[in-house]
Amino acid sequence: MKIAVYKDTFAARRGADMAVQFLIDGLRERGYDVVVVTDADADVRGRVSSCDVCIAAGTNEILVLTDGGRIRPPVKTILQFHTHPLYPFRHWLRRWRRCRAIRRAIALADAAQVLVPSYEGMLREKVGYQGHVYVIGNASRFGTCASSSDDGQTIIYPAALNADKRQTLLIDAFARVAGDFPGWRVVLYGTGKASYEKKLRARVAAAGLGDRVVFAGYCKDLTAAYSSCAFVAFPSANEGGPLTVVDAAVFHKPVLGLLETPAVAEIITDGETGLLCEGKVGPYAEGLARLMRDAELRRRLGETACSRFAAVYSRKAFLDRWESAVSSLLLPSSAEKVK
């Protein structure tokens, strides 16, 4: 089977870029002929049409493949949602023409893939999608953790620097409890617009946190960061299927997430595999303090997260589900691997 994976660009270095590359590498390892298509190609539809099936990595991609929702994709196509299904429609008042085209284009996909079970209902009820929906969560980029320790002092937050990720909430909450925990620090891994980073740095300075909030920039390999941190803060407001939550579990580290972020609250069981709290400074500060003062709680949450997530979000489970999804589009005659 020849599979086209179409993603507009891999230059953003975001979670979706990593997830798509992870899928490409895995399918190739399993013997499939994978053709990577990007917007840099002169004829996107032409390259896709030479394949048996296509994985379109988002709504930008399905718009191109369907000419704005006017024609069907050139081959059987699975549309990926790396965010929740309503996210592409968030600016519908000022971008209603584009949102209408997105809805038409989504309807032309032969199947769709969402990251958590509740998103299937959202896609059908709110967007009106009637095709087949596969629920395939993101898998951890890490295998088994070679070593993991709790230094009792460092909280990490790996995420792009933007308003949706709510680094401001973490900084403000940490400022409230930092005086009670003088040995602790927060390390932010990620990059974003210079103006937003400047705003964050000013917030840190105003809170008198000095070098206790570290801007570490983009880090390609977070093995050392996950291995040695005490726990992971994740105050993100918008997530499709947060890789960070799954990656942290591999390293036996708990995550402090938000109750109102659907995918996070669906993956984390509060008090068992992590902690969830309201997205306000007071409750988030309380969550930070609870984890900072209790190493045994951190250990218990991290161990439970690792044991529960190991099979569900493993690389093997992820690739098995994708292999089944791609093959099922072409059953019964064409679901054979390239020899």
Residue pairs with C-beta under 8 A, 6 or more apart in sequence:
1 32
1 33
1 52
1 53
1 326
1 327
1 330
1 334
1 335
1 336
1 337
1 338
2 32
2 33
2 35
2 50
2 51
2 52
2 53
2 338
3 27
3 32
3 33
3 34
3 35
3 51
3 52
3 53
3 54
3 55
3 326
4 34
4 35
4 37
4 47
4 48
4 50
4 51
4 53
4 54
4 55
4 75
5 20
5 23
5 24
5 27
5 34
5 35
5 36
5 37
5 54
5 55
5 57
6 37
6 38
6 44
6 48
6 54
6 55
6 56
6 57
6 61
6 64
6 65
7 16
7 17
7 20
7 36
7 37
7 38
7 57
7 58
7 61
8 38
8 39
8 57
8 58
8 60
8 61
8 64
9 38
9 39
9 40
10 17
10 20
10 21
10 38
11 17
13 191
13 218
14 160
15 82
15 138
15 242
15 243
15 244
16 57
16 58
16 82
16 240
18 141
18 243
19 82
19 138
19 243
20 57
20 80
22 139
22 141
22 318
23 55
23 318
23 319
23 322
24 34
24 36
26 315
26 318
26 319
26 322
27 34
27 319
27 322
27 323
27 326
28 34
30 319
30 323
30 337
31 337
31 338
31 339
32 326
32 337
32 338
33 338
35 47
35 50
35 51
37 44
37 47
37 48
39 64
41 47
44 64
44 65
45 64
45 65
45 73
45 74
48 54
48 65
48 73
48 74
48 75
49 74
49 75
51 75
52 75
52 76
52 330
52 334
53 75
53 76
53 77
53 78
53 326
53 329
53 330
54 65
54 73
54 74
54 75
54 76
54 77
54 78
55 77
55 78
55 80
55 326
56 62
56 65
56 73
56 77
56 78
56 79
56 80
56 109
57 80
57 82
58 79
58 80
58 81
58 82
59 79
59 88
59 102
59 105
59 106
61 79
62 73
62 77
62 79
62 102
62 105
62 106
62 108
62 109
63 69
63 101
63 102
63 105
65 73
65 74
65 77
65 105
66 72
66 73
66 104
66 105
66 108
68 101
68 104
68 105
69 100
69 101
69 102
69 103
69 104
69 105
69 107
69 108
70 104
71 108
72 108
73 108
73 109
73 110
76 110
76 111
76 329
76 330
77 109
77 110
77 111
78 109
78 110
78 111
78 112
78 113
78 134
78 325
78 326
78 329
79 106
79 109
79 111
79 112
79 113
80 112
80 113
81 112
81 113
81 114
81 115
81 119
81 123
81 240
82 115
82 240
82 241
83 238
83 239
83 240
84 119
84 122
84 238
84 239
84 240
84 262
84 263
85 114
85 119
85 122
85 123
85 126
85 127
85 129
86 122
86 126
86 127
87 238
87 240
88 99
88 102
89 99
89 102
89 103
89 127
91 99
92 99
103 127
103 128
106 112
106 127
106 129
107 128
107 129
107 130
107 131
109 129
109 131
110 131
110 132
110 329
111 131
111 132
111 133
111 134
111 325
111 329
112 123
112 129
112 131
112 132
112 133
112 134
113 133
113 134
113 135
113 136
113 325
114 120
114 123
114 133
114 134
114 135
114 136
115 135
115 136
115 137
115 138
115 240
115 241
115 263
116 135
116 137
116 241
116 262
116 263
116 266
116 267
117 135
117 266
118 262
118 266
119 135
119 240
119 263
120 133
120 135
123 129
123 133
124 130
124 133
132 328
134 321
134 325
136 318
136 321
136 322
136 325
137 241
137 246
137 267
137 312
137 313
137 318
138 241
138 242
138 243
138 246
138 313
138 318
139 246
139 313
139 314
139 315
139 317
139 318
139 319
140 243
140 246
140 247
140 249
140 250
140 309
140 313
140 314
140 315
141 243
141 247
142 223
142 226
142 247
142 250
142 251
143 250
143 315
144 250
145 226
145 227
145 250
145 251
145 252
147 227
148 226
148 227
148 251
148 252
148 253
149 227
149 228
150 229
150 230
150 295
150 298
150 299
151 228
151 229
151 230
152 183
152 230
152 295
153 183
153 184
153 185
153 230
154 184
154 185
154 186
154 187
154 228
154 229
154 230
155 174
155 184
155 185
155 186
155 187
155 229
155 230
155 231
155 232
155 233
155 288
155 292
156 186
156 187
156 188
156 189
156 222
156 225
156 226
156 229
156 232
156 233
157 165
157 167
157 170
157 186
157 187
157 188
157 189
157 190
157 232
157 233
157 234
157 235
158 189
158 190
158 219
158 222
158 225
158 232
158 244
158 247
159 165
159 167
159 188
159 189
159 190
159 234
159 236
159 244
160 190
160 191
160 192
161 167
161 188
161 190
161 191
161 192
161 193
161 196
161 197
161 200
162 192
162 193
162 196
163 196
164 236
164 237
164 238
165 190
165 235
165 236
165 237
166 235
166 236
166 237
166 279
167 188
167 200
167 235
168 199
168 200
168 203
169 235
169 279
169 280
169 281
169 284
170 186
170 188
170 233
170 235
170 284
171 186
171 200
171 203
171 204
171 207
171 209
171 213
172 203
172 207
172 281
172 285
173 235
173 281
173 284
173 285
173 287
173 288
174 186
174 209
174 212
174 213
174 285
174 288
175 207
175 208
175 209
176 281
176 282
176 285
177 285
177 288
177 289
177 292
178 184
178 207
178 209
178 212
180 289
181 289
181 292
181 293
184 212
184 230
184 292
185 211
185 212
185 213
185 214
186 212
186 213
186 214
186 233
187 213
187 214
187 216
187 225
187 229
188 200
188 213
188 214
188 215
188 216
189 216
189 217
189 218
189 219
189 222
189 225
190 217
190 218
191 197
191 217
191 218
197 215
200 215
201 215
204 210
204 213
216 225
219 225
222 247
226 232
226 247
226 248
226 250
226 251
226 253
227 251
229 253
230 253
230 291
230 292
230 295
230 298
231 248
231 253
231 254
231 255
231 256
231 291
231 298
231 302
232 244
232 245
232 248
232 253
232 254
232 255
232 256
233 255
233 256
233 288
234 242
234 244
234 245
234 255
234 256
234 257
234 258
234 264
235 256
235 257
235 258
235 279
235 284
236 242
236 257
236 258
236 261
236 264
237 258
237 260
237 261
237 279
238 261
239 261
239 262
239 263
239 264
240 263
241 263
241 267
242 257
242 263
242 264
242 267
244 255
245 255
245 257
245 264
245 267
245 268
245 274
246 267
246 309
246 313
248 254
248 255
248 302
248 305
249 255
249 273
249 302
249 305
249 306
249 308
249 309
249 310
249 313
250 306
250 309
251 302
251 306
252 299
252 302
252 303
252 305
252 306
253 298
253 302
253 305
254 273
254 274
254 275
254 291
254 297
254 298
254 301
254 302
254 305
255 264
255 268
255 274
255 275
255 305
256 274
256 275
256 276
256 277
256 284
256 287
256 288
256 291
257 264
257 265
257 268
257 274
257 275
257 276
258 264
258 265
258 276
258 277
258 278
258 279
258 284
259 265
259 270
259 276
259 277
259 278
259 279
260 278
260 279
261 279
264 276
265 276
267 273
268 274
268 275
268 276
268 305
269 308
270 276
271 301
272 301
272 304
273 301
273 304
273 305
273 308
273 309
274 301
274 305
275 287
275 290
275 291
275 301
277 283
277 284
277 286
277 287
278 284
290 297
291 297
291 298
311 317
326 335
327 335
328 335
